Amino acid sequence: MDGDFRNEFVREPNSLRHHPALVLNADYRPLSYYPLSLWPWQDAIKAAYLDRVSIVAEYDAYVRSPTTEIRIPSVVVLKDYVKPQKRVAFTRFNLFLRDEFRCQYCGSVSDLTFDHVVPRARGGRTSWENVVAACAPCNLSKGSRSLSDTHLTLRKPPRQPGAEELKNMGRRFPPNHLHETWRDFLYWDAELEP
């Protein structure tokens, strides 16, 4: 049976659809900050049942079967430590995060795309050092010309970010929804102000 057909007829209670679990590494730090490492509640319960995670905090909501009632986990911690990647993948998302979701020519935060500083038509490579976030109007006005042939200037030179730097950048962009049980785990390793 086709999955879409099945989903059309199987109803999930709305109250359970919006209960993601914050996933922490074995050192009690989120696997990632941006996007925040979240699992659907079903995956969190399954991982707990398989003894892959420990439940640290729970919602006030339950899932029930004819024989069992389980509180929905809101924070889970992995039992095995996952070593963070040192290499930062060159993706559109990571590029936008590096550039703080701003056009690197005018500072706009809307209608973002990316631009090759040295156009590909002139031998420019698709790399951290040559690609920047750009709004569509700036990208269109620059076209395949070099910066010296335009009125545009870069806000900062493009470069490859480190994994720790990108993680810290992600902390500046918290998700729209933060459950109260997550707050202690998101910034507990931040330096305290005197």
N, C-alpha and C positions, 0 to 999 in steps of 0.2 A: 504494500500500500504506500502510495506517495506521501512523504512527510508533510507537504503542504496541505494535502487533503486531510490528514490526521489532525494537524494543528487547528484546522478550521472547526473541528467538532469537539476537540478536547478542551475544556475550559480550565484555566488556572485561576484560583482566587486572586483578585487584584491586590489584596493585602500582602500576598506572598511574593508577588512579582518584584517588589521594590525593597527587598531585604538583602542587598549584597553583603558579602563578608570581606573585611579588610584582611589581606594575606600578608603575614609577616614572615621574614626569614627566621632561622633558628636563633639569630642574635636579637630578635624582637624589633628589627627595623623593616619597614615595608620593602618588598622586592623592588618596587619602583614608585616614584612619587608622581611622575607625570608621564604617561597616565598612571593614576593611582592603581596599585595592584589590588584588584577586586575580583572576587569569584561570585557567580550566582549562588544563591543559598543552597540549591540542590547539590552543586559541586562541593561546597563546604561540608554539608552533611555526609556526603559519600566519602570524602577524604577522612573525616573523623571516624566514620564507621570502619574504614580500611586501616585505621591507626596510622595515617600519614601526617596528621596534624593534631594539635591539642587545641581545644576550644578555650579561649581566654575571656571572651565576653559574649553575651547573648542579647537578642532582642526580647521584647515582651510578647512576641508572637510565637505561635506553635504550629507545627505540622502534625497531623494526626493520621493514624491508620486504625484499623479496627482493634489492634492490640497495643499500639504504642503511641506515646505523645512525646514529641521532641521540641525543645525550644530552638529557635533558629539562631545559629551562630552569627555574631556580628564581627568578631575578630578571631582569627585562627592563626596559629604559629606552626610553621613547618617543623617536623621532628628532625629532618636532615637539612644541614646547611647547604644552600645553593650559592656557589661562588659567583660574585658579580662579574659581569664581563668587563674587561679592561678596554676593549676596542668599541668605539661608538659607531654604530651602523649609519651609513650615509643614506638617510631616508628624508622624505619631504617633511615629516613630522619633526624629526630631530633638527633639521635645518631651521624650521620655523621656531622651534624652542631655543636654539642657539641665538637666533636673531630677535628673541623676545616677542614673537608674533607681530613684528612691526616691519614696514617697508624700510629697507636700508637706504633709500634715497630721500623720502619725504617724511617718514615716521608714521604713516597711516596704518591703522590696524584693520582696515576692511578690504575685501576683494583681493586677498593675498594670492600670489603665485610665486614663481621663482624666476630669477634672471641670471644669465651667464654674464659676468662682468666683462670678460673678454669673450665676445660672441663666438659661438661654435663655427660660424661662417668664416671667422678670422683665426681659427685654430685653437680657440679656447676649449679647455677640458671641462668635463662634468665632474667637479671635485669640490671638496670643502673650501679650498682656497680660491675658487672661481665662481661659486654659485651663492647668491644671496636671496633672501625673501624680498619680494617687490610687489607693490600693488599693481593692479592691471593698468591704470593710467600711466604710471612711471615706466612700466615694462614696455607698453605700447609706444610711448614717446621716445624711449631709448632705441628700440628696434634692434637692428644688428650693427649699430654704431659703437665705437669705443667711447669710454667716458669723456675723453678729451674732446670728442666731437659733439658733446651734448652740454647742457647746462646742469646736469646732475652730478652730485658728489655723494660718496659713500659716508654714512654715519660712522662706521667702523670697518676696518679691513676684514675680509672674510678669512677664517682660519679653522682648522680642525679643533673641535673642543675635546677636552678630556672627559672620561666617564664620570668622574666625581664632579666636575664643573657642570655637566649637563644635569646631573642628579640635583645639584643645588639650585640650578635654574628652575627645575621643575617644582621645587618647593615654593617658588614665588607665585605659582599659578594653581592655588588649591581648587579642587572640583567644586561645583555649585552646591553639592550636598555633602556635608560632613556629619556623620552620626556622632553623638556625644561620646560613645564608647571608643571611637577612633582617635580622638584628639590627643590623648596621652601617648599614643604610639607614633604619631606623625612627627612630632617635634621634640621628643624626649631627649634626643642627642644634640639639640641645638644649644649653643653656648648661652648661659644665663647672664643677664645684664646685672651689674653691681648696683 
